[in-house]
Amino acid sequence: MHTLITDVDNTIADTRKRMERSLSEIGRGGVFDRTREEFGGFHKFLSEDELDRLWRVFLSDKYVHLDRPEPDSARVLNGLVQRGIKLIYLTGRHDEGGDTMRPGTEEWLREHGFPVPGEGDVRLLMKPERRADDKVFKLRELRGLNGETSRDEARRLVGIGDMPDDASAYSQAGVEPILLDWLGLFSRDDLLNAADDVTVLNSWEEVESFVASRYLVYR
């Protein structure tokens, strides 16, 4: 059985409204328009204290309901699961005691018609704490997942994300990397240079065709 691993934020969920609302809550709403074309540019405009306050609001369940699903993502993931693909959501969202995004994330997935973690071969893997490094966490989990499948050569892993670091982690762990460019948060060159074996696609509709042709035709 093949396994598809997908990031959540800006891969299946458009987080721009959550970010805009989070910036407004800390009194810096105007920063959103100044950084919308530059991913991660907040450090140029916010103090360390403001950054900490921003991430505490943004990385919480408070405004997760503002996230909008990427067109076709729920339909495609449901279709692939129905065709026997195992699905793993691997996200930098955290699941820390007393500070967790798991309830809000699971509710958001359910509300928007995505495959629900815990049902069938669907899992949700989250960071153990908010301040943990995303790439380090994902690389550790991916290597563990690859170890689970190494005994069965018929199994293949493919990973989908939106950031160059996602592709780098996937590739280092022996997972075929796909990056989605649907939000245009990074330059095309940055995405293509993220890993030697990366594939850059523009939509989940393209993901559907790619995965079906590579992993389902000869299943």
MDTraj code that builds the backbone (N, CA, C; nanometers):
import mdtraj as md
import numpy as np

residues = "MET HIS THR LEU ILE THR ASP VAL ASP ASN THR ILE ALA ASP THR ARG LYS ARG MET GLU ARG SER LEU SER GLU ILE GLY ARG GLY GLY VAL PHE ASP ARG THR ARG GLU GLU PHE GLY GLY PHE HIS LYS PHE LEU SER GLU ASP GLU LEU ASP ARG LEU TRP ARG VAL PHE LEU SER ASP LYS TYR VAL HIS LEU ASP ARG PRO GLU PRO ASP SER ALA ARG VAL LEU ASN GLY LEU VAL GLN ARG GLY ILE LYS LEU ILE TYR LEU THR GLY ARG HIS ASP GLU GLY GLY ASP THR MET ARG PRO GLY THR GLU GLU TRP LEU ARG GLU HIS GLY PHE PRO VAL PRO GLY GLU GLY ASP VAL ARG LEU LEU MET LYS PRO GLU ARG ARG ALA ASP ASP LYS VAL PHE LYS LEU ARG GLU LEU ARG GLY LEU ASN GLY GLU THR SER ARG ASP GLU ALA ARG ARG LEU VAL GLY ILE GLY ASP MET PRO ASP ASP ALA SER ALA TYR SER GLN ALA GLY VAL GLU PRO ILE LEU LEU ASP TRP LEU GLY LEU PHE SER ARG ASP ASP LEU LEU ASN ALA ALA ASP ASP VAL THR VAL LEU ASN SER TRP GLU GLU VAL GLU SER PHE VAL ALA SER ARG TYR LEU VAL TYR ARG".split()
xyz = np.array([
    [0.0848, -0.1197, 0.0000],
    [0.0000, 0.0000, 0.0000],
    [0.0879, 0.1240, 0.0000],
    [0.0571, 0.2202, -0.0829],
    [0.1322, 0.3440, -0.0900],
    [0.0866, 0.4417, 0.0173],
    [0.1744, 0.5332, 0.0543],
    [0.1446, 0.6314, 0.1574],
    [0.1659, 0.7714, 0.1034],
    [0.0677, 0.8580, 0.1237],
    [0.0797, 0.9987, 0.0882],
    [0.0867, 1.0794, 0.2165],
    [0.1877, 1.1634, 0.2251],
    [0.2091, 1.2496, 0.3409],
    [0.1857, 1.3931, 0.2958],
    [0.1075, 1.4671, 0.3718],
    [0.0831, 1.6059, 0.3333],
    [0.0955, 1.7001, 0.4519],
    [0.1563, 1.8141, 0.4266],
    [0.1561, 1.9246, 0.5209],
    [0.0135, 1.9792, 0.5284],
    [-0.0126, 2.0686, 0.6234],
    [-0.1465, 2.1274, 0.6386],
    [-0.1461, 2.2749, 0.5997],
    [-0.0753, 2.3592, 0.6759],
    [-0.0783, 2.5039, 0.6519],
    [-0.0203, 2.5388, 0.5151],
    [-0.1016, 2.6075, 0.4369],
    [-0.0659, 2.6551, 0.3028],
    [-0.0381, 2.5417, 0.2040],
    [-0.0791, 2.4203, 0.2419],
    [-0.0750, 2.3064, 0.1503],
    [-0.2167, 2.2593, 0.1220],
    [-0.2930, 2.2339, 0.2287],
    [-0.4365, 2.2088, 0.2103],
    [-0.5192, 2.3233, 0.2688],
    [-0.4573, 2.4066, 0.3526],
    [-0.5298, 2.5156, 0.4189],
    [-0.4656, 2.6502, 0.3868],
    [-0.5439, 2.7419, 0.3359],
    [-0.4995, 2.8787, 0.3103],
    [-0.5098, 2.9558, 0.4423],
    [-0.3956, 2.9919, 0.5001],
    [-0.3935, 3.0508, 0.6346],
    [-0.3872, 3.2032, 0.6332],
    [-0.4038, 3.2652, 0.5190],
    [-0.3833, 3.4097, 0.5123],
    [-0.4820, 3.4877, 0.5988],
    [-0.6076, 3.4480, 0.6030],
    [-0.7035, 3.5200, 0.6874],
    [-0.6714, 3.5025, 0.8349],
    [-0.6244, 3.3841, 0.8725],
    [-0.5842, 3.3628, 1.0126],
    [-0.4657, 3.4511, 1.0486],
    [-0.3693, 3.4619, 0.9549],
    [-0.2539, 3.5467, 0.9806],
    [-0.2940, 3.6936, 0.9900],
    [-0.3804, 3.7372, 0.9004],
    [-0.4239, 3.8768, 0.9019],
    [-0.4965, 3.9079, 1.0333],
    [-0.5833, 3.8167, 1.0772],
    [-0.6561, 3.8402, 1.2019],
    [-0.5630, 3.8359, 1.3221],
    [-0.4625, 3.7488, 1.3200],
    [-0.3674, 3.7387, 1.4308],
    [-0.2842, 3.8655, 1.4428],
    [-0.2418, 3.9197, 1.3301],
    [-0.1670, 4.0455, 1.3314],
    [-0.2535, 4.1596, 1.3847],
    [-0.3798, 4.1603, 1.3463],
    [-0.4707, 4.2643, 1.3960],
    [-0.4862, 4.2546, 1.5469],
    [-0.4907, 4.1321, 1.5995],
    [-0.5103, 4.1147, 1.7440],
    [-0.3939, 4.1727, 1.8240],
    [-0.2723, 4.1652, 1.7691],
    [-0.1588, 4.2207, 1.8440],
    [-0.1357, 4.3681, 1.8082],
    [-0.2316, 4.4262, 1.7349],
    [-0.2235, 4.5674, 1.7032],
    [-0.1329, 4.6029, 1.5877],
    [-0.1009, 4.5034, 1.5023],
    [-0.0109, 4.5284, 1.3898],
    [-0.0719, 4.4805, 1.2586],
    [-0.2003, 4.5077, 1.2410],
    [-0.2698, 4.4610, 1.1215],
    [-0.2096, 4.5108, 0.9924],
    [-0.1522, 4.6317, 0.9924],
    [-0.0952, 4.6867, 0.8701],
    [0.0239, 4.6107, 0.8169],
    [0.0845, 4.5288, 0.9020],
    [0.2016, 4.4513, 0.8591],
    [0.1641, 4.3470, 0.7544],
    [0.0389, 4.3010, 0.7576],
    [-0.0008, 4.1941, 0.6653],
    [0.0197, 4.2361, 0.5203],
    [-0.0278, 4.3524, 0.4823],
    [-0.0140, 4.3975, 0.3437],
    [0.1314, 4.4205, 0.3053],
    [0.2161, 4.4505, 0.4016],
    [0.3577, 4.4773, 0.3727],
    [0.4386, 4.3490, 0.3584],
    [0.3821, 4.2358, 0.3982],
    [0.4567, 4.1100, 0.3933],
    [0.3893, 4.0039, 0.3079],
    [0.2743, 4.0346, 0.2483],
    [0.1978, 3.9322, 0.1769],
    [0.2758, 3.8707, 0.0604],
    [0.3720, 3.9445, 0.0029],
    [0.4500, 3.8924, -0.1091],
    [0.5845, 3.8362, -0.0644],
    [0.6060, 3.8318, 0.0679],
    [0.7357, 3.7846, 0.1166],
    [0.7128, 3.6945, 0.2364],
    [0.7187, 3.5643, 0.2162],
    [0.6902, 3.4706, 0.3233],
    [0.7914, 3.4878, 0.4372],
    [0.7403, 3.4961, 0.5599],
    [0.8285, 3.5052, 0.6758],
    [0.8968, 3.6387, 0.6923],
    [0.8415, 3.7445, 0.6361],
    [0.9068, 3.8744, 0.6437],
    [0.8715, 3.9548, 0.7669],
    [0.8044, 3.8949, 0.8641],
    [0.7549, 3.9703, 0.9792],
    [0.8665, 4.0274, 1.0649],
    [0.9819, 3.9601, 1.0668],
    [1.0899, 4.0055, 1.1546],
    [1.1389, 4.1457, 1.1186],
    [1.1104, 4.1895, 0.9967],
    [1.1518, 4.3237, 0.9546],
    [1.0654, 4.4322, 1.0177],
    [0.9466, 4.3949, 1.0646],
    [0.8497, 4.4927, 1.1116],
    [0.8085, 4.4746, 1.2578],
    [0.8332, 4.3573, 1.3145],
    [0.7867, 4.3281, 1.4499],
    [0.9038, 4.3068, 1.5450],
    [0.8852, 4.3489, 1.6687],
    [0.9856, 4.3237, 1.7715],
    [0.9789, 4.1769, 1.8135],
    [1.0782, 4.1322, 1.8907],
    [1.0782, 3.9934, 1.9371],
    [0.9548, 3.9654, 2.0217],
    [0.9152, 4.0618, 2.1051],
    [0.7954, 4.0431, 2.1867],
    [0.6707, 4.0332, 2.0994],
    [0.6638, 4.1173, 1.9952],
    [0.5483, 4.1124, 1.9052],
    [0.5449, 3.9820, 1.8276],
    [0.6605, 3.9345, 1.7867],
    [0.6663, 3.8066, 1.7159],
    [0.6173, 3.6934, 1.8049],
    [0.6594, 3.6940, 1.9298],
    [0.6165, 3.5895, 2.0222],
    [0.4650, 3.5940, 2.0408],
    [0.4100, 3.7150, 2.0562],
    [0.2656, 3.7294, 2.0714],
    [0.1926, 3.6855, 1.9456],
    [0.2494, 3.7192, 1.8277],
    [0.1874, 3.6789, 1.7011],
    [0.1773, 3.5277, 1.6911],
    [0.2886, 3.4582, 1.7171],
    [0.2880, 3.3130, 1.6991],
    [0.2006, 3.2446, 1.8032],
    [0.1873, 3.3046, 1.9219],
    [0.0986, 3.2462, 2.0222],
    [-0.0476, 3.2523, 1.9771],
    [-0.0818, 3.3594, 1.9070],
    [-0.2192, 3.3713, 1.8568],
    [-0.2377, 3.2860, 1.7314],
    [-0.1468, 3.3031, 1.6360],
    [-0.1593, 3.2320, 1.5083],
    [-0.1532, 3.0811, 1.5283],
    [-0.0594, 3.0362, 1.6112],
    [-0.0439, 2.8928, 1.6360],
    [-0.1292, 2.8512, 1.7550],
    [-0.2582, 2.8692, 1.7374],
    [-0.3572, 2.8271, 1.8366],
    [-0.4857, 2.7947, 1.7611],
    [-0.5826, 2.7424, 1.8335],
    [-0.7104, 2.7087, 1.7697],
    [-0.8012, 2.8304, 1.7532],
    [-0.7600, 2.9456, 1.8060],
    [-0.8489, 3.0602, 1.8159],
    [-0.9086, 3.1020, 1.6824],
    [-0.8257, 3.1074, 1.5778],
    [-0.8734, 3.1530, 1.4475],
    [-0.8565, 3.0484, 1.3367],
    [-0.8379, 2.9225, 1.3753],
    [-0.8226, 2.8173, 1.2750],
    [-0.9450, 2.8092, 1.1835],
    [-1.0606, 2.8464, 1.2367],
    [-1.1833, 2.8391, 1.1558],
    [-1.1791, 2.9351, 1.0361],
    [-1.0863, 3.0312, 1.0378],
    [-1.0742, 3.1244, 0.9254],
    [-0.9981, 3.0650, 0.8069],
    [-0.9265, 2.9552, 0.8286],
    [-0.8530, 2.8910, 0.7193],
    [-0.9508, 2.8418, 0.6128],
    [-0.9135, 2.8581, 0.4886],
    [-0.9964, 2.8109, 0.3786],
    [-0.9268, 2.6937, 0.3093],
    [-1.0006, 2.5882, 0.2765],
    [-0.9377, 2.4738, 0.2098],
    [-0.8939, 2.5081, 0.0682],
    [-0.7788, 2.4557, 0.0296],
    [-0.7321, 2.4732, -0.1075],
    [-0.8288, 2.4020, -0.2006],
    [-0.8675, 2.4669, -0.3099],
    [-0.9622, 2.4038, -0.4024],
    [-0.9183, 2.2632, -0.4433],
    [-1.0098, 2.1699, -0.4355],
    [-0.9912, 2.0302, -0.4764],
    [-0.9162, 1.9452, -0.3752],
    [-0.8556, 2.0040, -0.2714],
    [-0.7715, 1.9242, -0.1817],
    [-0.8508, 1.8161, -0.1087],
    [-0.9671, 1.8495, -0.0537],
    [-1.0461, 1.7486, 0.0177],
    [-1.0950, 1.6404, -0.0778],
    [-1.1420, 1.6809, -0.1934],
    [-1.1908, 1.5837, -0.2919],
    [-1.0804, 1.4883, -0.3340],
    [-0.9625, 1.5426, -0.3618],
    [-0.8515, 1.4593, -0.4083],
    [-0.8065, 1.3633, -0.2988],
    [-0.7919, 1.4128, -0.1771],
    [-0.7459, 1.3258, -0.0687],
    [-0.8479, 1.2165, -0.0392],
    [-0.9761, 1.2497, -0.0410],
    [-1.0784, 1.1460, -0.0207],
    [-1.0734, 1.0413, -0.1305],
    [-1.0550, 1.0870, -0.2538],
    [-1.0490, 0.9929, -0.3652],
    [-0.9299, 0.8994, -0.3555],
    [-0.8150, 0.9526, -0.3159],
    [-0.6955, 0.8691, -0.3040],
    [-0.7098, 0.7693, -0.1897],
    [-0.7673, 0.8120, -0.0779],
    [-0.7891, 0.7202, 0.0341],
    [-0.8839, 0.6077, -0.0079],
    [-0.9873, 0.6431, -0.0818],
    [-1.0821, 0.5415, -0.1276],
    [-1.0164, 0.4416, -0.2228],
    [-0.9081, 0.4831, -0.2889],
    [-0.8376, 0.3938, -0.3803],
    [-0.7236, 0.3185, -0.3122],
    [-0.7176, 0.3265, -0.1787],
    [-0.6232, 0.2440, -0.1044],
    [-0.4958, 0.3129, -0.0598],
    [-0.4865, 0.4439, -0.0792],
    [-0.3686, 0.5173, -0.0347],
    [-0.3790, 0.5457, 0.1150],
    [-0.2730, 0.5187, 0.1901],
    [-0.2674, 0.5594, 0.3303],
    [-0.2355, 0.7082, 0.3349],
    [-0.2996, 0.7818, 0.4260],
    [-0.2821, 0.9265, 0.4335],
    [-0.2289, 0.9669, 0.5709],
    [-0.1243, 1.0498, 0.5678],
    [-0.0679, 1.1036, 0.6913],
    [-0.0592, 1.2549, 0.6787],
    [-0.1249, 1.3258, 0.7701],
    [-0.1058, 1.4698, 0.7814],
    [0.0163, 1.4902, 0.8715],
    [0.1192, 1.5536, 0.8185],
    [0.2419, 1.5802, 0.8950],
    [0.2585, 1.7313, 0.9022],
    [0.2383, 1.7880, 1.0200],
    [0.2271, 1.9322, 1.0302],
    [0.3127, 1.9912, 1.1411],
    [0.3562, 2.1142, 1.1189],
    [0.4268, 2.1878, 1.2219],
    [0.3347, 2.2421, 1.3295],
    [0.2050, 2.2242, 1.3144],
    [0.1136, 2.2573, 1.4238],
    [0.1475, 2.1667, 1.5425],
    [0.1250, 2.2144, 1.6632],
    [0.1750, 2.1437, 1.7806],
    [0.0634, 2.0794, 1.8625],
    [0.1037, 1.9778, 1.9385],
    [0.0128, 1.9057, 2.0273],
    [0.0806, 1.8945, 2.1628],
    [0.0866, 2.0071, 2.2335],
    [0.1552, 2.0166, 2.3619],
    [0.0514, 2.0225, 2.4727],
    [0.0797, 1.9580, 2.5838],
    [-0.0147, 1.9601, 2.6945],
    [-0.0505, 2.1015, 2.7365],
    [-0.1778, 2.1341, 2.7337],
    [-0.2236, 2.2671, 2.7696],
    [-0.2077, 2.3708, 2.6597],
    [-0.1507, 2.3326, 2.5484],
    [-0.1285, 2.4260, 2.4368],
    [-0.1252, 2.3438, 2.3088],
    [-0.2419, 2.3062, 2.2611],
    [-0.2494, 2.2142, 2.1480],
    [-0.3414, 2.2665, 2.0386],
    [-0.3051, 2.2367, 1.9152],
    [-0.3897, 2.2701, 1.8008],
    [-0.4630, 2.1472, 1.7473],
    [-0.4512, 2.0350, 1.8169],
    [-0.5117, 1.9123, 1.7647],
    [-0.6647, 1.9208, 1.7558],
    [-0.7355, 1.9631, 1.8617],
    [-0.8827, 1.9677, 1.8497],
    [-0.9294, 2.0566, 1.7353],
    [-0.8712, 2.1770, 1.7248],
    [-0.9125, 2.2682, 1.6188],
    [-0.8790, 2.2162, 1.4809],
    [-0.7635, 2.1499, 1.4689],
    [-0.7220, 2.0950, 1.3402],
    [-0.8151, 1.9817, 1.2974],
    [-0.8446, 1.8907, 1.3895],
    [-0.9329, 1.7785, 1.3559],
    [-1.0734, 1.8272, 1.3228],
    [-1.1212, 1.9272, 1.3966],
    [-1.2537, 1.9811, 1.3696],
    [-1.2563, 2.0486, 1.2331],
    [-1.1504, 2.1223, 1.1997],
    [-1.1428, 2.1898, 1.0689],
    [-1.1428, 2.0872, 0.9555],
    [-1.0662, 1.9808, 0.9705],
    [-1.0627, 1.8765, 0.8676],
    [-1.2009, 1.8147, 0.8497],
    [-1.2657, 1.7851, 0.9612],
    [-1.3996, 1.7243, 0.9555],
    [-1.5001, 1.8202, 0.8907],
    [-1.4965, 1.9466, 0.9328],
    [-1.5926, 2.0454, 0.8838],
    [-1.5819, 2.0659, 0.7336],
    [-1.4594, 2.0570, 0.6802],
    [-1.4395, 2.0836, 0.5373],
    [-1.4322, 1.9563, 0.4534],
    [-1.4693, 1.8446, 0.5129],
    [-1.4855, 1.7227, 0.4351],
    [-1.3589, 1.6478, 0.4023],
    [-1.2520, 1.6690, 0.4787],
    [-1.1275, 1.5949, 0.4566],
    [-1.1340, 1.4593, 0.5247],
    [-1.0515, 1.3652, 0.4815],
    [-1.0393, 1.2406, 0.5568],
    [-1.0018, 1.2718, 0.7018],
    [-1.0657, 1.2069, 0.7962],
    [-1.0506, 1.2403, 0.9376],
    [-0.9485, 1.1479, 1.0037],
    [-0.8524, 1.2035, 1.0747],
    [-0.7550, 1.1201, 1.1460],
    [-0.8235, 1.0226, 1.2404],
    [-0.7713, 0.9010, 1.2418],
    [-0.8290, 0.7976, 1.3266],
    [-0.9308, 0.7109, 1.2559],
    [-0.9735, 0.7540, 1.1384],
    [-1.0687, 0.6748, 1.0608],
    [-0.9938, 0.6055, 0.9464],
    [-0.9924, 0.4729, 0.9469],
    [-0.9186, 0.3982, 0.8448],
    [-0.7694, 0.4234, 0.8569],
    [-0.7033, 0.4340, 0.7420],
    [-0.5582, 0.4543, 0.7390],
    [-0.5235, 0.6030, 0.7300],
    [-0.5791, 0.6832, 0.8205],
    [-0.5547, 0.8277, 0.8224],
    [-0.4966, 0.8657, 0.9581],
    [-0.3808, 0.9327, 0.9556],
    [-0.3134, 0.9722, 1.0792],
    [-0.2809, 1.1210, 1.0756],
    [-0.2690, 1.1812, 1.1940],
    [-0.2297, 1.3210, 1.2087],
    [-0.1102, 1.3257, 1.3030],
    [0.0067, 1.3638, 1.2496],
    [0.1289, 1.3743, 1.3285],
    [0.1610, 1.5217, 1.3498],
    [0.1768, 1.5615, 1.4770],
    [0.1975, 1.7014, 1.5126],
    [0.3211, 1.7154, 1.6022],
    [0.3803, 1.8357, 1.6024],
    [0.4963, 1.8611, 1.6871],
    [0.4592, 1.8435, 1.8350],
    [0.5529, 1.7934, 1.9150],
    [0.5232, 1.7736, 2.0573],
    [0.5174, 1.9037, 2.1367],
    [0.5739, 2.0117, 2.0819],
    [0.5677, 2.1409, 2.1488],
    [0.5773, 2.2528, 2.0466],
    [0.5195, 2.3689, 2.0805],
    [0.5088, 2.4783, 1.9838],
    [0.6444, 2.5280, 1.9363],
    [0.7418, 2.5362, 2.0248],
    [0.8707, 2.5956, 1.9904],
    [0.9666, 2.4986, 1.9204],
    [0.9271, 2.3733, 1.9038],
    [1.0134, 2.2769, 1.8353],
    [1.0339, 2.3183, 1.6899],
    [1.1506, 2.2894, 1.6357],
    [1.1827, 2.3238, 1.4981],
    [1.1033, 2.2350, 1.4019],
    [1.0324, 2.2982, 1.3074],
    [0.9462, 2.2234, 1.2154],
    [1.0247, 2.1199, 1.1356],
    [1.1358, 2.1634, 1.0752],
    [1.2088, 2.0732, 0.9861],
    [1.2691, 1.9564, 1.0619],
    [1.3248, 1.9824, 1.1795],
    [1.3833, 1.8752, 1.2599],
    [1.2759, 1.7734, 1.2974],
    [1.1595, 1.8240, 1.3393],
    [1.0489, 1.7349, 1.3749],
    [1.0047, 1.6513, 1.2552],
    [0.9834, 1.7168, 1.1420],
    [0.9339, 1.6450, 1.0249],
    [1.0349, 1.5421, 0.9756],
    [1.1629, 1.5776, 0.9764],
    [1.2645, 1.4840, 0.9292],
    [1.2687, 1.3605, 1.0176],
    [1.2588, 1.3789, 1.1473],
    [1.2585, 1.2644, 1.2388],
    [1.1388, 1.1735, 1.2126],
    [1.0209, 1.2336, 1.1972],
    [0.9005, 1.1541, 1.1733],
    [0.9068, 1.0831, 1.0383],
    [0.9566, 1.1525, 0.9373],
    [0.9647, 1.0941, 0.8034],
    [1.0602, 0.9757, 0.8008],
    [1.1713, 0.9870, 0.8680],
    [1.2652, 0.8742, 0.8719],
    [1.2026, 0.7551, 0.9419],
    [1.1237, 0.7815, 1.0449],
    [1.0532, 0.6731, 1.1114],
    [0.9510, 0.6078, 1.0201],
    [0.8786, 0.6895, 0.9447],
    [0.7792, 0.6362, 0.8519],
    [0.8451, 0.5548, 0.7416],
    [0.9599, 0.6039, 0.6938],
    [1.0302, 0.5308, 0.5882],
    [1.0781, 0.3966, 0.6407],
    [1.1175, 0.3926, 0.7672],
    [1.1589, 0.2663, 0.8268],
    [1.0448, 0.1672, 0.8349],
    [0.9238, 0.2168, 0.8565],
    [0.8066, 0.1301, 0.8634],
    [0.7793, 0.0617, 0.7306],
    [0.8124, 0.1292, 0.6192],
    [0.7787, 0.0743, 0.4879],
    [0.8957, 0.0054, 0.4193],
    [1.0160, 0.0164, 0.4758],
    [1.1343, -0.0353, 0.4064],
    [1.1311, -0.1868, 0.3887],
    [1.0538, -0.2539, 0.4721],
    [1.0476, -0.4000, 0.4611],
    [0.9613, -0.4465, 0.3452],
    [0.8880, -0.3541, 0.2850],
    [0.7974, -0.3897, 0.1759],
    [0.8300, -0.3019, 0.0560],
    [0.9062, -0.3526, -0.0394],
    [0.9515, -0.2720, -0.1521],
    [0.8365, -0.2249, -0.2408],
    [0.7206, -0.2887, -0.2277],
    [0.6071, -0.2469, -0.3102],
    [0.5477, -0.1154, -0.2600],
    [0.5806, -0.0788, -0.1369],
    [0.5263, 0.0434, -0.0808],
    [0.6115, 0.1630, -0.1227],
    [0.5470, 0.2754, -0.1431],
    [0.6178, 0.3979, -0.1789],
    [0.5626, 0.5127, -0.0960],
    [0.6481, 0.6083, -0.0667],
    [0.6083, 0.7262, 0.0074],
    [0.6222, 0.8491, -0.0810],
    [0.5204, 0.9343, -0.0794],
    [0.5276, 1.0612, -0.1500],
    [0.4819, 1.1688, -0.0527],
    [0.5543, 1.2815, -0.0506],
    [0.5241, 1.3879, 0.0436],
    [0.4913, 1.5184, -0.0268],
    [0.3904, 1.5891, 0.0243],
    [0.3450, 1.7136, -0.0368],
    [0.3570, 1.8269, 0.0643],
    [0.4109, 1.9402, 0.0197],
    [0.4236, 2.0562, 0.1063],
    [0.4218, 2.1827, 0.0244],
    [0.4544, 2.2940, 0.0894],
    [0.4542, 2.4222, 0.0188],
    [0.5856, 2.4972, 0.0325],
    [0.6727, 2.4567, 0.1270],
    [0.7960, 2.5289, 0.1544],
    [0.9185, 2.4512, 0.1063],
    [1.0244, 2.5209, 0.0673],
    [1.1482, 2.4512, 0.0312],
    [1.1948, 2.3550, 0.1399],
    [1.1800, 2.3931, 0.2673],
    [1.2212, 2.3039, 0.3761],
    [1.1427, 2.1735, 0.3760],
    [1.0173, 2.1778, 0.3316],
    [0.9383, 2.0546, 0.3220],
    [1.0031, 1.9580, 0.2233],
    [1.0375, 2.0095, 0.1057],
    [1.0992, 1.9242, 0.0029],
    [1.2328, 1.8706, 0.0504],
    [1.3103, 1.9552, 0.1173],
    [1.4401, 1.9120, 0.1679],
    [1.4252, 1.7985, 0.2682],
    [1.3304, 1.8123, 0.3608],
    [1.3081, 1.7074, 0.4606],
    [1.2597, 1.5787, 0.3952],
    [1.1640, 1.5898, 0.3038],
    [1.1149, 1.4710, 0.2333],
    [1.2295, 1.3995, 0.1623],
    [1.3072, 1.4756, 0.0871],
    [1.4146, 1.4157, 0.0083],
    [1.5185, 1.3488, 0.0978],
    [1.5576, 1.4160, 0.2058],
    [1.6574, 1.3586, 0.2971],
    [1.6095, 1.2288, 0.3596],
    [1.4772, 1.2164, 0.3762],
    [1.4203, 1.0975, 0.4393],
    [1.3857, 0.9885, 0.3388],
    [1.4156, 1.0108, 0.2107],
    [1.3853, 0.9103, 0.1100],
    [1.2412, 0.9097, 0.0657],
    [1.1726, 1.0231, 0.0836],
    [1.0330, 1.0381, 0.0423],
    [1.0292, 1.1271, -0.0816],
    [0.9547, 1.0874, -0.1842],
    [0.9483, 1.1682, -0.3055],
    [0.8783, 1.3004, -0.2770],
    [0.9457, 1.4157, -0.3001],
    [0.8870, 1.5448, -0.2634],
    [0.8080, 1.6115, -0.3754],
    [0.6915, 1.6640, -0.3371],
    [0.6105, 1.7478, -0.4253],
    [0.5844, 1.8798, -0.3526],
    [0.6068, 1.9901, -0.4211],
    [0.5749, 2.1206, -0.3648],
    [0.4619, 2.1840, -0.4448],
    [0.3664, 2.2417, -0.3721],
    [0.2548, 2.3112, -0.4363],
    [0.2822, 2.4611, -0.4411],
    [0.2542, 2.5203, -0.5559],
    [0.2819, 2.6625, -0.5786],
    [0.1525, 2.7420, -0.5909],
    [0.0452, 2.6941, -0.5290],
    [-0.0856, 2.7556, -0.5520],
    [-0.1008, 2.8916, -0.4860],
    [-0.0214, 2.9211, -0.3809],
    [-0.0313, 3.0509, -0.3155],
    [0.0784, 3.1480, -0.3574],
    [0.1808, 3.0982, -0.4252],
    [0.2882, 3.1852, -0.4713],
    [0.3680, 3.2481, -0.3589],
    [0.3871, 3.1759, -0.2464],
    [0.4595, 3.2305, -0.1324],
    [0.6100, 3.2311, -0.1532],
    [0.6584, 3.1477, -0.2440],
    [0.8014, 3.1400, -0.2728],
    [0.8212, 3.1523, -0.4231],
    [0.9407, 3.1930, -0.4627],
    [0.9687, 3.2002, -0.6054],
    [0.9747, 3.0588, -0.6619],
    [0.9452, 3.0488, -0.7902],
    [0.9499, 2.9179, -0.8554],
    [1.0902, 2.8586, -0.8464],
    [1.1926, 2.9429, -0.8612],
    [1.3305, 2.8951, -0.8526],
    [1.3607, 2.8380, -0.7149],
    [1.3124, 2.9048, -0.6090],
    [1.3347, 2.8540, -0.4736],
    [1.2723, 2.7160, -0.4566],
    [1.1555, 2.6964, -0.5122],
    [1.0886, 2.5672, -0.5012],
    [1.1623, 2.4599, -0.5802],
    [1.2001, 2.4923, -0.7018],
    [1.2673, 2.3945, -0.7885],
    [1.4063, 2.3582, -0.7373],
    [1.4694, 2.4497, -0.6656],
    [1.6031, 2.4241, -0.6126],
    [1.6027, 2.3644, -0.4733],
    [1.4846, 2.3368, -0.4201],
    [1.4739, 2.2882, -0.2830],
    [1.5312, 2.1472, -0.2667],
    [1.5212, 2.0657, -0.3703],
    [1.5738, 1.9283, -0.3670],
    [1.5932, 1.8813, -0.5106],
    [1.6902, 1.7952, -0.5320],
    [1.7199, 1.7491, -0.6677],
    [1.6035, 1.6744, -0.7299],
    [1.5246, 1.6052, -0.6464],
    [1.4177, 1.5203, -0.6987],
    [1.2790, 1.5810, -0.6806],
    [1.2697, 1.7130, -0.6552],
    [1.1399, 1.7742, -0.6273],
    [1.0577, 1.7924, -0.7546],
    [0.9271, 1.7760, -0.7408],
    [0.8316, 1.8083, -0.8464],
    [0.7468, 1.9246, -0.7973],
    [0.7335, 2.0285, -0.8778],
    [0.6536, 2.1453, -0.8409],
    [0.5246, 2.1441, -0.9222],
    [0.4110, 2.1478, -0.8518],
    [0.2801, 2.1449, -0.9157],
    [0.2001, 2.2678, -0.8730],
    [0.0978, 2.3002, -0.9508],
    [0.0228, 2.4235, -0.9268],
    [-0.1089, 2.4049, -0.8520],
    [-0.1564, 2.2814, -0.8394],
    [-0.2875, 2.2619, -0.7785],
    [-0.3016, 2.1178, -0.7309],
    [-0.4035, 2.0955, -0.6484],
    [-0.4311, 1.9586, -0.6050],
    [-0.4878, 1.8746, -0.7183],
    [-0.5459, 1.9379, -0.8158],
    [-0.5903, 1.8642, -0.9339],
    [-0.4702, 1.8029, -1.0051],
    [-0.3594, 1.8781, -1.0114],
    [-0.2365, 1.8238, -1.0703],
    [-0.1777, 1.7149, -0.9819],
    [-0.1896, 1.7297, -0.8504],
    [-0.1440, 1.6245, -0.7591],
    [-0.2192, 1.4951, -0.7866],
    [-0.3492, 1.5064, -0.8047],
    [-0.4325, 1.3889, -0.8315],
    [-0.3832, 1.3133, -0.9539],
    [-0.3569, 1.3851, -1.0617],
    [-0.3101, 1.3214, -1.1851],
    [-0.1717, 1.2601, -1.1653],
    [-0.0837, 1.3318, -1.0967],
    [0.0534, 1.2858, -1.0754],
    [0.0549, 1.1576, -0.9927],
    [-0.0142, 1.1588, -0.8801],
    [-0.0138, 1.0425, -0.7922],
    [-0.0807, 0.9235, -0.8601],
    [-0.1909, 0.9475, -0.9290],
    [-0.2606, 0.8387, -0.9965],
    [-0.1733, 0.7734, -1.1024],
    [-0.1018, 0.8547, -1.1788],
    [-0.0203, 0.7994, -1.2877],
    [0.1044, 0.7283, -1.2352],
    [0.1602, 0.7765, -1.1242],
    [0.2842, 0.7195, -1.0729],
    [0.2622, 0.6056, -0.9764],
    [0.1534, 0.6081, -0.8988],
    [0.1417, 0.5168, -0.7870],
    [0.0177, 0.4274, -0.7897],
    [-0.0776, 0.4557, -0.8780],
    [-0.1985, 0.3751, -0.8772],
    [-0.2154, 0.2886, -1.0006],
    [-0.1597, 0.3304, -1.1137],
    [-0.1801, 0.2558, -1.2376],
    [-0.1264, 0.1139, -1.2257],
    [-0.0091, 0.0997, -1.1609],
    [0.0537, -0.0325, -1.1554],
    [0.0433, -0.0934, -1.0162],
    [-0.0509, -0.0444, -0.9385],
    [-0.0654, -0.0915, -0.8019],
    [-0.1055, -0.2395, -0.7993],
])
top = md.Topology()
chain = top.add_chain()
for i, resn in enumerate(residues, 1):
    res = top.add_residue(resn, chain, resSeq=i)
    for name in ("N", "CA", "C"):
        top.add_atom(name, md.element.get_by_symbol(name[0]), res)
traj = md.Trajectory(xyz[None], top)
